[in-house]
């Protein structure tokens, strides 16, 4: 059985503190936990002009298909039944508002034997989509977008130190605070504000003494 993922990249963006390159593996892992295996194709769709180039590069390099579709993704999903024959799994990653609009498409797909998975960000003040009248009686899975991405979150734990102040830090946040501190700035100024003084006169006399030692003709009698 094949699986196709339709991801509204504008409605469900990847948060800044997450590794975009790990999103694809995270989606596949979340589906595997539901018992969904086999070939998986992930399509990230939306107005790509609003997506940073680095994000698009990371997505494509991780095997995700990226497509420019600057309209509401629900309009595109109405064409899905012409592409694949059930049994098949269709995964929709959308915001809460668009998932409500998608109910008619989901009903049609379920009637034809498709397996459906809905993914959307948590909306604590709202009923989960599968509990709304639009989806009443449907056997489907729903996953919070946040839980799908949990393994893609960038860890803030690290080992970094300041060789000027001889201090170590376990997070970049604490290290940044230290670099901006008055204590660090004063120590840097004290070390580098004035170049070391060299007594060039004494140095030249030392050089002359060395020259006399190396050259017998200059040695004193």
Secondary structure, DSSP 8 states (H G I E B T S, - for coil): --EEEEEETTTT---TTB-GGGHHHHHHHHHHHTT--S-EEEEEEE-GGGS-HHHHHHHHHTT-EEEE--S-HHHHHTTGGGT--SS-EEEEE--HHHHHHTHHHHHHHHHTT-EEEEEE---TTS--GGGSGGGTT---EEEEHHHHTGGGB---EEEEEETTTTEEEEEHHHHHHHHTSHHHHHHHHHHHSS-----HHHHHHHHHHHHHHH-GGGS--
